[in-house]
Amino acid sequence: MIYDYDVYNDLGDPDSNPELARPVLGGSKKYPYPRRCRTGRPRGKTDPRSERRSDTFYVPRDEEFSEEKEISFVTKTAYSVHMLLPSLGATLKDPDLGFPSFTKITQLYKEGIPIPKLKNQASVQILALRLVKAVCDAIDKQFETPAMLEKDKFSWLRDEKFSRPTLAGVNPYSIKLVTEWPLKSALDPDVYGPPESAFTEELVEPEIKDFMTIGEALKQKKPFIIDYHDLLLPYVSKVRQIKGTTLYGSRALFFLTPDGTLKPIAIELTCPPMEGKPQWKQAFTPSLETVGLWLWRFAKAHFLAHDCGYHELVSHWLRTHCVTEPYIIATNRQLSVMHPIYRLLHPHCCYAMKINAFARQALINADGIIENSFSPGKYCMELCSMAYDQQWRFDREALPADLINRGIAVEDRTAPHGLKLMIEDYPFANNGLMLWDALKQWVADYVNYYYKDSSMVRSDTELQAWWTEIRTKGHEDKKDEPWWPVLKTPEGIIGTIITIVWVASAHHSAVNFGQYAFAGYFPNRPSIARTNMPCEDPTEERWKRFLDNPGSELLACFPSQIQATKSYGYSTCVIKSFSG
C-alpha cells in the first residue's frame, strides 16, 4: 500500500476534449489547495502537469470499502451515476428545458420521469428525484416527498423559510455578525467598480423602524449577514460566458428581532463592469407591492443558488472531505496502527478516502455533476480553491472558535459551554456545543490516559512527525501560517484531535444529512440561477414578459429539468451513500 501526497491534477480531461482542461489545484500561489492521495497514473499528453483520467481511482487497500459497504455503494451510487443519470440525456433531450409550471415540479415526486430501458440492466420504469428508492428498493419505485413540500407546498415563498435555515438548515456555517458599517468591498475598485454596498441607512431603517435605528441595532448586535460578495464577484464575468447560468456577487442582511427570530432585511446583488457597461448593483427588500414582491423572490432565488453552491463546495466538500484527506494520509504514514492516536482517529476517517476518490471521478470533475448543476459551472473548483486560500484556518475549525470568529458567540465562563450566543435560538450551535463538550471530554480522558505530562508529548516522535507532515505536506500551501497549533502538551493534542474529530463527524453530519429535507424541493433551494434579474438592463420584451407572467420568468430562472433531476437525485443517492 502506498500513502503519498499529490495535488489535484486529475479533475480535468484535456486529452479527450480541450474544453475539459482544468487548472491544477495545489502547489501554487494562484490555486492553493490541500493534497490528495497519490495515484501514480501517467501524465496526460495534452497537459503534462495533469494526470490521465481512467475508470478507476486508486486508493490504498485499507481505504477500500468493506464487502457490505461495497454492495451498498455500488447499488446506490455507482449504478445511479453510471447508468441512470446518463440515461436522462436520452429522455430530456433539451438540456435547457425548464419546468412549464410549479405543478410539473410537484409531479416529479408522484410520477417521476420515464426513462428508456437500459442495456444489460433490468427495465427501469421511473426515475424521480429520490433515486435512493429507485435503485435500492426494486419493489417500490415511488419517491418520498420532501417533508416541507408534504406539509405545505407554498412554505418556500415565506420569508421565515428563507431566514430560519441559516440557523437550523443545511448550511449553518455562513451567517455572521455585522461588525462594520457601512459595508465596503475589499476588491479593487478599478476592476470591480465602486466598493460601497447598496445596503444604506436609508434602505435598512424603514425595514427595522418598528424596533430601532441602524445605529442602535449595531450597538446591540442585532444585524447579521451572509456575505459571498467578494468571493463570487471576481467570477461573475467568467461565469456569464457559460450558457445556461449566471452569477452575481451577493450578500443577505438579517435583523434579530426582540422575539429572537431572524428577519430578512435586504439582498444585494452586484455585477462588475463588463462588456463596456458600468457596475450594476441593486439591493432588494421584502415588499407587498406586486413588482417589488416578485423582484424580492427573484433576489432570494439568486442568493439561495449562491448559498447552495457555497454549501456544497466549501462548507461540505472543502471543510470536511477535502481537508481531512491529508490527516488520513499522515496518520497511515507516520503512526503505527497500535499508536493510541491512530486508534482514536481511525473510526472517524473510515471510507473517507474512497469516497473522495469517487468524488474526483464523478462529482467534482470537469463536466461532472457539480459543474453541471451549480451556478459557477466549470469554475466551481477554482472558487473552492479561493475559499481555501481566503477563509480556511485549522484553528478556526473547532466549533467554539468558529462561532467566536463569526461574532455569533463570546466567551463567558458563566454561560453553558463557556460561550454566550448572540442568537439564543440557534439550533446548530446549541446542539453542536453539547456534542462538542461530550467529544472534548471523551478525547481528553483518552489522551490524558496515554500522555501524563508534556514531556511524553514532546518525546513521541511518531506524533510529532505526524503533525509536522500534516502541516508541511498535507496542507503545504499553508505551511508557514502562524496559526497552526504546536503539539507540546496534552492540552495541545486534545485541542488538535477534537478539531479533526469534530470536522469528520459532527460538522459533516450538519452539512450532509439535511440536504434532501431542505433542497429536495428545489424552489426552496435552487442549485443554480439561469437568468439575470429582470431589472438588470432588461429589454422591453423581457420586462413585459416579467410584468405579464412573473411566475413563468421565475421558472425559467430555476434549474432546468435535467439539472434539477441530476442534482437532487444525485445528492440524495450519492451523498447518502457517502455517509458511510
Sequence and secondary structure as in RCSB ss.txt:
>XXXX:A:sequence
MIYDYDVYNDLGDPDSNPELARPVLGGSKKYPYPRRCRTGRPRGKTDPRSERRSDTFYVPRDEEFSEEKEISFVT
KTAYSVHMLLPSLGATLKDPDLGFPSFTKITQLYKEGIPIPKLKNQASVQILALRLVKAVCDAIDKQFETPAMLE
KDKFSWLRDEKFSRPTLAGVNPYSIKLVTEWPLKSALDPDVYGPPESAFTEELVEPEIKDFMTIGEALKQKKPFI
IDYHDLLLPYVSKVRQIKGTTLYGSRALFFLTPDGTLKPIAIELTCPPMEGKPQWKQAFTPSLETVGLWLWRFAK
AHFLAHDCGYHELVSHWLRTHCVTEPYIIATNRQLSVMHPIYRLLHPHCCYAMKINAFARQALINADGIIENSFS
PGKYCMELCSMAYDQQWRFDREALPADLINRGIAVEDRTAPHGLKLMIEDYPFANNGLMLWDALKQWVADYVNYY
YKDSSMVRSDTELQAWWTEIRTKGHEDKKDEPWWPVLKTPEGIIGTIITIVWVASAHHSAVNFGQYAFAGYFPNR
PSIARTNMPCEDPTEERWKRFLDNPGSELLACFPSQIQATKSYGYSTCVIKSFSG
>XXXX:A:secstr
    EE B  S  TTT GGG    BSSSSSS    EE     B SS TTSB   S     GGGS  HHHHHHHII
IIIHIIIIIHHHHHHH   TT   S HHHHHHTTTT EE    TTS    EE S HHHHHH SS       HHHH
H TTGGGSTHHHHTHHHHSS TTS EE  SSS B  S HHHH   B S  HHHHHHHHTTT  HHHHHHTT EEE
EE HHHHGGGHHHHTTSTT    EEEEEEEE TTS EEEEEEEEEE SBTTB  EEEEE   SSHHHHHHHHHHH
HHHHHHHHHHIIIIIIIIIIIIHHHHHHHHHHHHS TTSHHHHHHGGGSTTHHHHHHHHHHHTSSTTSHHHHHST
TGGGHHHHHHHHHHHH  GGG SHHHHHHHTTSEEE TTSGGGEEESSS  HHHHHHHHHHHHHHHHHHHHHHHH
  SHHHHHT HHHHHHHHHIIIIITGGGTT TT     SHHHHHHHHHHHHHIIIIIHHHHHTTHHHHHSSGGGS
 S   S  TTSS  HHHHHHHHH HHHHHHHHS  HHHHHHHHHHIIIIIHHHT 
